[in-house]
Amino acid sequence: MKKAIDAHVHLSERKDDLLRRYGDLNGLEYTLEELLHEMQKYGVAHGLLLSPPTAPGGIVTNEEVFSLCRRSRGMLSPVVTVEPTVEEVKAALRLAEEQRKAVKGFKVRLGYVDASADSRVFADLYDYAEAEGTPVLFHTGDTATRDGDLAKSHPLVLDSLANRRESLTIVICHFGNPWMQDTAELIYKHPNVYADISGLTTGGGPYGKKLTGLLATKLSEAVYYAGGGEKILFGTDYPVTRHAEALEIVRMMDVDESDKERILWRNAQGVFRL
């Protein structure tokens, strides 16, 4: 039986990758070989690879993400990041069409870009994603940079989109942290909305264990509120959170083992058609 599927992984080989500081904070080398070793060590059967942010205000290209996936011995699948311009949306859709068997989702970087989830520029993306049954992941909650726009990354900005596009599979990244109860409402309200639990801790610190326990409690309450764990997806946000720490959050949740299994891999297997 698969132990886990990681629905949210970052990696690049670029020096301007802004997530490198999290690797340093967590004592990680932040390399492909290390990532694959950690996945095997902790029983993570598969991961979805997303583009990290770069300085100033850019991203690692989708082509670089695809290259890393091809070198991953089948352990990683690409998620295409879509920036809010007509040209970037068209390029992302061309890439998805060319690589339709490989692509497992799209990513919109709410809070990092000057666009909302309802921006008209994403209309063609949503049309395509609905037609193909491809999930769209949205960054929500706290941002990795100080200039992030939290008004645009609050999870409740996805409510109107989910209302209008009932066939669009929406994944709320990072469980909307710190607005986790709002995210619980969204996954309860909308049949087409899911949430991953990636990137909730980083670097340990004097209150690291207490924070892990607090997060486990909040996620357990979300399961109670939603009536089960069918809408929650495991993720690390590597290198932001170490695999051991992300798995510990799930281990500490006060929910049935069957719900932990859903969170760890069953839900992702269905949502991303793995």
JOJO-V687276 format. One record per residue. D_FIRST is the distance of its C-alpha to the first C-alpha in Angstrom with 2 decimals. Layout:
D_FIRST
D_FIRST
This chain:
0.00
3.81
6.29
9.22
11.45
15.03
17.43
20.52
21.46
25.00
26.50
29.76
32.18
35.21
37.43
38.27
34.69
35.19
31.75
32.72
34.38
31.10
29.69
32.85
32.56
29.05
30.02
27.90
29.13
27.66
27.04
24.51
23.82
23.36
20.99
18.73
19.03
18.17
15.06
13.86
15.20
13.37
9.90
11.01
9.74
12.76
15.98
18.98
22.24
25.38
28.94
30.37
33.92
36.85
40.39
42.47
40.55
38.69
35.17
33.53
33.90
31.22
32.13
31.23
27.80
27.28
28.53
26.04
23.15
24.59
24.61
21.02
19.60
17.63
15.90
18.33
19.78
23.22
24.55
28.30
30.56
33.59
36.85
39.50
42.06
42.76
42.43
39.08
37.64
38.97
37.58
34.09
34.18
35.52
32.71
30.09
31.87
32.10
28.43
27.02
23.93
23.08
24.07
21.51
24.04
27.44
28.53
31.80
33.04
34.79
37.02
37.40
39.26
42.41
40.91
39.34
36.47
39.27
41.16
42.42
41.40
37.76
38.73
37.95
34.56
33.68
35.13
33.01
29.78
30.49
31.35
28.28
25.79
25.07
24.39
27.04
26.16
29.10
29.82
31.03
32.49
33.70
34.51
34.26
37.98
40.96
42.39
39.48
40.59
38.86
40.70
38.88
35.44
35.53
32.67
35.23
36.65
33.77
34.90
37.66
35.53
32.91
35.86
37.38
34.32
32.17
30.27
29.38
25.86
26.64
24.42
26.27
25.41
25.56
25.73
29.46
29.96
32.41
32.81
29.58
31.17
32.53
29.10
27.88
30.80
29.96
26.36
27.82
30.80
29.40
26.77
26.41
25.93
22.81
22.79
20.86
21.22
21.93
24.90
25.88
26.91
28.51
30.44
30.12
33.76
35.51
33.76
30.28
28.74
30.73
29.68
25.97
26.68
28.80
26.22
23.59
26.32
27.25
23.76
23.39
26.77
25.67
22.90
25.63
28.02
25.77
24.75
20.99
18.38
17.95
20.06
18.80
16.87
15.77
18.00
19.90
23.03
23.01
25.57
26.72
23.99
22.20
18.42
18.93
21.26
19.22
16.22
18.92
20.23
17.06
16.90
20.55
20.41
21.82
19.60
17.32
13.79
12.88
14.87
13.32
9.88
12.08
13.87
11.24
9.62
10.22
13.93
14.13
12.33
15.09
17.92
17.74
16.68
14.04
